[in-house]
Amino acid sequence: MTEAVVGRLGGDEFALLLEDRTLPQAIEIAENLRSRLAAQPFDTGKDRITLTWSVGVSEGRPGDSLDQILARADAALYDAKLGGRNRVVGAHAGLLTRPAIATNGFARASSF
């Protein structure tokens, strides 16, 4: 697996920063993590439940701020939730008008 920096943004949202990765590579890594999480049932003591994970992924561009990176990843995350949750969605070029990213693959995710 690729080296990454992981941090909690608040509530149930986390960020994963992947250096030197393209958007397709970051999406592939996020999808791999999502499917591995779903394949591990969680035992609550009463029942076994399957965890889901919605992920928004964006790619950095020269000159982008961290706020711009998070805004594009966040927009993709909401697309994932609107599309049925438990999915990975990459930020598309049409999101350029929103605050944008930094030359690295980036994922922001919510656990529901």
N, C-alpha and C positions, 0 to 999 in steps of 0.2 A: 504494500500500500504506500501511497505517496505521503510524504511528510506534510503536516497541516497544522494550522493554529485554530483551536476551537475555543469559543467563548459564549457565554450566555448573554443575550441581549436584554432579557427581561421576560417575566412570565414564562411561557412555554416556547419562547423563540431563542434559537441558537444560531451562531454564525460559524462557518467553516471556511477558512481562507486557504486556498491552494495556490501556491506560487508556480509560475511557469506552466500553466495548463490552459488549454483553449476551452471555449465554451462546450464543445462536444465532449472533451475529455472530462470536464467538471460534471457534466450531466451524467456521463457513464459512471463516474465514481459515486455520485449521489444516488443513482438508481441501484447500484450494487449495495450500498449501505441500506437503502430502503427495503430492498428485497430480502436482505439478510436479517433485518429487524423483524420483518413480517414472518419469516420462517422460524422464529424463536418464540413459541407461545409463552406467555407469562402466567405463572401460577399464583393466584390471589389467595390460596388457602381454601377457597370454596369452589372456584372455577378456574379454568384456563382460558385466557383471552389472547387474542391476536392484536399486537400493537400496529398502529398505522402511522405514517409519517408523510406529510405534505412538504414538498421542497421547491423553493424558487432559486434558480441558478442564473447568474449573470457573469459577464466577462469584462474585465477592466480594459480601459483605453487610456492612452497617454493623456495626462492632464485631469483625469477624473479624481474627485475627492472621495473620501470614505462615505460621506453622506450620499453621494451620487451612486456609489456601488450598492449601498444598502437599499436605496430607493428602487433601483431596477430589480434587485433580487426580491424585494418585498412585493413589487407589482407582479412578478412571476409567481411568487408564493400565493397571492390571492387568486391568480388564474388557476393554479393547481387546486385550491380549495373549491373554487366555483366549478371546476371540471369534474368534481366527484371525490376529491380528497385522495389521500394515499397514492400520490403521484409526484413525479418530478417534472417541472416545467422550466424551460430555459427562456430567459428574457430575449425578446426579438428586437430587431433593429428599430421597429416602430416606437419603442419606448425611449428614444433619444430625447424627446421633448421633456421628459421628466428628469429630476435630478439623477445623475448617472453613475461610472466605475474606474481601475488602475492597471492595466497590463497583466493581471493574474485572474485565474478562474476563481469564482466566489459563489458560495451557496448560503442561503439563509433559509431556515426551516422552522416549521411549527410541528409540534407533536400530535396535533389532532386533525 
